[in-house]
Amino acid sequence: MSGDRLKHKGEHGSGPEAPGQALARLGARGEPSGAERVAKVLARAGVASRREVERLIAEGRVALNGTVLTTPAVSVGRGDILTVNGEVVGEAEPTRLFRHHKPVGLLTSHNDPKGRPTVFEQLPPGLPRLISVGRLDINSEGLLLLTNDGGLARALELPSSGWVRRYRARARGRVTQEKLDTLQNGVTIEGVAYGPIEARLDKAKEGPQGANLWISVALTEGKNREVRRVLEHLGLKVNRLIRLAYGPFQLGTLEPGAVEEVGPRVIRELLADRIPPEALPKGEKVGWTPPARPAQVQRRRPTGEGARAGQPAAEAQSPKREKKVYKAGWAKAKAPKPGGIPRRKAGPAAKPGFDPSSRSPKRP
């Protein structure tokens, strides 16, 4: 449970009501005016997803005005005190959204009974408690959207959102474009109906044991292991799956394991119809920036006697070369080679009949 989402008892502005008072104020329809279901309130506050909230309630860890809840069919109104594990849930912060390049080998979960590494364990420090928008299985990689708003995560996961998920799959086997086109009408596999899927054969390389294919896939449902199961239904074995885009958000050049926050302006422009006005972020700057990478120090390898003696690299560097000293007169011009043009002699010592301008003897 994130500490920035919860407040200790006594820090809330209004005093708690008597146990069960909020439940007694429920109207005939079961919901007071302006109230929201407890799962939605906790999800919007970033405490947990709606599914996880139901689990917390079943474990007796959620209380409303001092009364432990036994069902998620309860609404929370203004002034009610909602606690999780004995800590008061604070008001929801503005919605935030992050792009994450999920690497292979991480589970998209906050905890795993088998002890396998999870996405949220590997996130950089300084991030709020986040919830994933959909999932990527442990053997898949690529774009994973993360948000502090469970209500937004739920809205973007639904097929009714119309957001297209784009993947690139590498598979082993043989298939034709005509066979891939049959997926546009949907397909039912082992009683599970999958909606329309667009698949395009990008590249095929024949090998001794079949063809290694690259296929681009686009869908709007995103059911559990949908891409793998549909392609396996066509006789293909997927050995690599990368999600390139989720709606308008692209993986781009984001490196594996990296996280980047989406700016408030982008959230307001693309998600205003899915976020309550009071939860929309304001301003232009993001609230989190990736930590700077430590500078890599170039170390020179030890050489010479210092290396043999185990001295540090800085002390074992070879000394600077001394400037070569030449003998006196080394720069004097050399004597001309035999048969070359004789040097000019001044005065009466010059040879008769020699014209310096023509550099040849005058003819009589």
C-alpha positions, 0 to 999 in steps of 0.5 A: 500500500502506497504511503502517499495515497493513504493517511494515518488516522486523525489526519483527515479533515473531518471527524469520523462518523459512527460505525455504519452511519454511511451505510444507514444513509443509503437511499432506496436505490442503495446509493446516496447522492453524489456517492461512488462505489467503494471499488471505484473510489479506491481505484481512482485513488490509485490504491488498487485495481477494482479486481484487487479491491474486491480481494482486499474487501474479501480479506477484511482489510477495507473499512468504511467509517470504522465498519469492516466491509464484507461486500464491494456493493457499498457506496462512499459519499463526501465526508465518509472515512475509508480505510485500508489496513487501518490507514485512511485513504486520501483524496485522489491525485490528478491522473498521471500516465506513463509509457514503459518498455516491458522486457521479457521475463517480468510478470505484469503483477504487483505480487506473484505467489511463485516469487517470479520477478514483476514489472512493478518491482523493477520500476525506477524509484520515485514513481507513485503507485501505478496500475497497468493498463492491460497486461503483457504475458511474461514472455512478451515485451514492448509498450505497457501503459501505467497509470495512478488512476484505476478508473482510467486503466479500466476504461482503456482496457475495454474493447468499447474504447476502440483503442487499437493494440499493435503488435509485431510477432515472429513465428515459425511455420508457414502461412499465406496472406490469404489465410491471415485475412480470414482473421478479419471475420473473427475466430472461435478457438476452444469456445473462446470467441475472438473479434476481428484481427488484422494481420499482415505478413511482413517477411518470410525467410525459408529455413531447413525446418520451416519459415521464420515469419514476421507478422504485424497484428492489430486488434482491439480486444486484447484477451489473455494471450490472444495473439499467440493463440490465434496464430497458433490456431493457424499452425504458427509457433510464436517465439517473440511478441512485441507490442508497438502501440496502444491506441495513440501511444507508441513504443518508439525508441523507448529502451527496454526497462525505461519509463517515460511520463506522458505530459499533462497537455497530452493527457488533457487532449487525448483522455479528457473524455475518460477522466473526470474534470477534477482529476485532469492534470494541470500545467505543462510539466511532468512530475517525474523525470528518469534518474540520470545514468551514472557516468561511465569512467574510462579506465586505462589498462595498466602497462609496464612495471606498474601493471606487474607490481599491481599498481592502480591504472592511474599510477601505472601509466607509461611516462610521457615521451621526451622530446627528441634532441637533435645535433647542432646543424641538423637543419642545414641544407644538404649538398646538391647531388652530382649533375644537378644545377650548380649553385649561383656564385656572386661576384667575379667568381661566377663562370663567364658567359652564365646568364642567371635569368636564363639559367643557361650559358649564352651562345657566342 
